[in-house]
Amino acid sequence: MRRARSSAAPKPRGQKRPGASGTSGASAAAPSAPSASRTRRSAGQAGGDSRAAARQPSAKRRPRQSSPRAQEAGPGQPPPELPPPPTPATPATTLPDLGDQRERWETFQKRQRLTFEGAAKLLLDTFEYQGLVKHTGGCHCGAVRFEVWASADLHIFDCNCSICKKKQNRHFIVPASRFKLLKGAESITTYTFNTHKAQHTFCKRCGVQSFYTPRSNPGGFGIAPHCLDEGTVRSVVIEEFNGTDWEKAMKEHKTIKNMSKE
């Protein structure tokens, strides 16, 4: 007796039933993979955000403020220098009580363009050095300059001692109060010998002796007339002095030892 064929369509081989355990496990694992990757990315982004947030300055931190000088200069430029503090005003010289001569004194100052001290010096020099003129002079290179009050008619000594003869030391003598060194103190050097009383001063640079301190008058100066500027000497009288026998010549001379006295 033949068996009747079933009308149900045959199921293809290799397909598994929907309810099989293998199929359900695979299908459950498949969607979980992308979910995990998304989770890792989100975690990484969160970590990066937190690190970026850490790098950013705190909102509470106050920005630096530039000084007004830097703001005026602008970016990339040094700040301008502040002006120096004002110099305090020098108080005016208070004139002594000149009485009726006050106006005349002030007019004299203005006319001569002198300070109070300068005007007083001019009048004192004119009175004390009455009959004298102010000579100026110096060495050859100009490093040493001086002024001296003396007569316009000069009395010159021509000494023949060992050193004066070699350097032709002709000179006239004045008190120290009438001599003023204007410049060149640092340019002067001194030579002495024998008694070391005479101070033979001369310029370090050019070697010229324009003045010195003589042994005969240690309280004064011997001035070389040939080192004076032109225009103030009216006449010259030369007297020979026997310096080779210095002690005897000093005893016999009547006026030379007093020439440095006021």
HELIX and SHEET records of a PDB file:
HELIX    1   1 SER A   21  ARG A   55  1                                  35    
HELIX    2   2 PRO A   68  ALA A   73  1                                   6    
HELIX    3   3 GLY A   99  GLN A  101  5                                   3    
HELIX    4   4 ARG A  102  GLN A  112  1                                  11    
HELIX    5   5 PHE A  116  GLU A  128  1                                  13    
HELIX    6   6 SER A  162  LYS A  167  1                                   6    
HELIX    7   7 ALA A  176  ARG A  178  5                                   3    
HELIX    8   8 ALA A  185  SER A  187  5                                   3    
HELIX    9   9 PRO A  225  CYS A  227  5                                   3    
HELIX   10  10 GLY A  243  ASP A  245  5                                   3    
HELIX   11  11 TRP A  246  GLU A  252  1                                   7    
HELIX   12  12 ILE A  256  ASN A  258  5                                   3    
SHEET    1   A 3 VAL A 133  GLY A 138  0                                        
SHEET    2   A 3 ARG A 145  ALA A 150 -1                                        
SHEET    3   A 3 PHE A 179  LYS A 183 -1                                        
SHEET    1   B 5 PHE A 211  TYR A 212  0                                        
SHEET    2   B 5 GLY A 220  ILE A 223 -1                                        
SHEET    3   B 5 ARG A 170  PRO A 175 -1                                        
SHEET    4   B 5 ASP A 153  CYS A 159 -1                                        
SHEET    5   B 5 SER A 235  PHE A 241  1                                        
SHEET    1   C 2 ILE A 188  TYR A 191  0                                        
SHEET    2   C 2 HIS A 200  CYS A 203 -1                                        
END                                                                             
